[in-house]
Amino acid sequence: MDEQNSLHTGTEETQLIIPNWTLDDFKGIEPYKWLYEHRNIPTFKSLWYDVQEMAKTFQFSKQRFTVKWQEYENSILPKNSGDYVTTFPDQPIQLQSGKYICDEYGVAYLDRYGNQMDVCLHPIMPVARIINQDTAEQYIRIAFQRGGTWKTLDIEKTIAYSATKVVSLSGVGVGVTSENARYLVSFLCDMESLNYDILREIRTTSRLGWHGNAFVPYDKALQYIDNGNSQIVGSIKQSGDYNIWLEAIKTTRDGTARHLPARIAVAASFASPLLSKVGYLPFWCNIHSTISSSCKSVSVMMAASVWGKPDIGHGLTISANGTTNALEVVASSLNNIPLFIDELQTAQKEKGFGQTAYNLCEGAGRGRLNRGAKLQPLLHWCLVTISSGEQTVTNDLDHEGALARVVEVNVKEPVFSDPHTVVNTIKENYGFAGAAYVKAIAGEDMSALKKETDRISKSLQESGVQVKQADSGAMLIIADRLAAKYIFGDQETALTEDDVRQYLKLEVDTDMNRRVYEHICGWCQQYQGYFESDGNRYVKPYYGKKVCDTHYRIARNPLKAELTRNGFNYDSFIEWCVHHGAMKDKSGTPAKQHLSKDSQRLLDFFTDALNNEAETGTANPGTVVDVPDLPF
């Protein structure tokens, strides 16, 4: 090597003299050693290319030069240790950290040149893997220390392992910027891989109730994660003295008639987790009364105290002002634990609750799209809704499906003589019975319970109770028997069929077309001035002809308009009328009106058809028997 013929490179202030190496030097290590010693100067890249150009003058190719440079680098660069472990102060767990140096100063590693690269300037580490059992989504639980205090975050892996998304963690205190985001992502991913068998796996759910034989929140094998209903779910807890609560509830189990509404509400509360186990549908139990201080709200609070804090608005009992969608979300979270609603009349002034009752008792929400126009997971539940109010949930214009699903409990006299004492007791002592109850019934023979529930339901149906109402009544009886056996120890006072039957609707009460028939009878009477008769020949608008007080010949169009306006099905009603003898046939009879030469067909309608049926106790001759409600 002759330095007399060396090259000059760089500015005057940083000028370097490149030695005049020979071909043998390039075949050895001298040029590469010299370059490595100057690797930290600002003009290193330019210097490297200058040396490469010198090698070319000896027919030493660029490719060969690059290979020799890499070989030297690999031989001289420090090797990262693969045996590092985390040594964070007061760390929640010790993990293998591979190449990462994890100490009180944060997380760093040595690059290929031996320079320290900072990943995060404070302690941070994964401590658990989380799998949402409902959606199969995976999360990583991260612990980080700021100000000497460890905090934890549960983060979706799609965020934790994305350099563009992990920056959002800066908003909750993690020291991450757009500069170090990719290093932090690599660190978290590497740490999970290195410690996969060490990190605890936590299975979670956003739905309470049964998951196989586990019942959340009482079974710790599954952890509940909040999905926006933290106030309600957080109210499912225990407080006070179990024995004091038991004594308060037992005062209603003395067979006194006035205590029966409270007993029904509590039985409905115990029935909720039993529904899915015996394969019965959700139903609604409404405690209503127009009597002041009837204790209907207290009865619902007593039912809520089975599971947790019963306070209205600040506990398990919620306001009726929420939308149907909001109630469905809450119901999905509760899953098998009852939904408690207070003072329905506050919302019924603006809207009816018949459709809401039908939707909740279907046990599934409607399909919805997310912002990406993809179908969200369907909400579903199997529970009892328990409410209080001044009136019934449904009205005469609601369809049979809604009527059949609601058990209306009318409070005719104050349930408690001293409601304030009852309220104070259950607000201070609650939440014990639910945990004890689900633990006990988990060991029951559900096949035998279903057979007994079916038997009771059949018995109620034989006395004229509508099918779904009979199912709900049977569930109340079975649940109260189990509560008497495992909670109250008073099996001899359990609810009977006679106790429950008085609150259940009969088959005729829920027959939609029968109620439509009664509505049309009233409609004919109300608008009889629009029907032609001997004393009224020229009418407008024209509804048809009045033959006598019990026989109307109705034009199709006004009848169809009235039915449609009230949400009734025209064809279904006509079929029912013909079936029950309220109409001669569904085709009608041709007739002319005095104000028109046009002929139209009028339907012969009889307003006394059900009177004849009631006298004989049977349907008209030649009719077929109604098909019973199907169990779905």
PEVEN-V907470 format. One line per field, one symbol per residue. phi: phi as a letter, one per 30 degrees, with the letter a starting at -180 (. if undefined). burial: + if it has 16 or more other C-alpha atoms within 10 Angstrom, else -. Layout:
phi->???
burial->???
This chain:
phi->.cddcdccbjdddcdccdecdceddddcbedddddddcdcdecddddddddddddddcicdeddddddddddeddcddcddccdbdbddhddacbdciddccbddjbbacddciddcdcadbeaadbacbbdddcidcbbcccbcbiicdbbbcbeddcdcbddcdeddddcjddbbddcedddddddddddddbeddddcccbacbdidbicdbdcdcddccdcdbjcdddddddacaibddddeddddddccidddddeddddddddddeddeddcicddbccccbacddhdiddddddddddeclddedibbddcddddddddddddddddicdeccbchdddcddcadcdddddddddiadddbcdddicddeddaabbccbbbldbddcbddddeededcccccddcaedbdbdddddddddcbaiddeddddddddcdddddddddddddddddddcjddeddddddddddddddddddcccibedcdecddddedccddeddcdeddddedddedddddcddccdaecbdccadcckbcdadcbbccddddddddddeciccdddddeddddcidbdacdibdaccddaddcbcccdbcdcddddddddibddeiccdeddedda
burial->---------------+-+++++---+----++--++------+---++--++-++----+----+--++--++------+----++++--+---++++++++++-+++++-------++++++++++++++++----++++++++-------+++++-+++-+--++++----++++--++++++-++-+++--+---+--+++++++++---+++++---++++------++-++++------++-++--++----+++++++++++++++++++++-++++++++++----+++++++++++++++++++--+++++++--+--+++++++++++++++++++--+---++++++++++++++-------------++++++++++++++++---++++++++++++++-++++--+--++-+++++++++++-+++-++------++--++-+++-++--+++++++++++++++++++++++++-----++++-+++-+++++-+++++++++-+++--+---++++++----++--++++++---++++++--+---+----+-+--++++++++++++++-++---+-------+++++++-++--------++------------
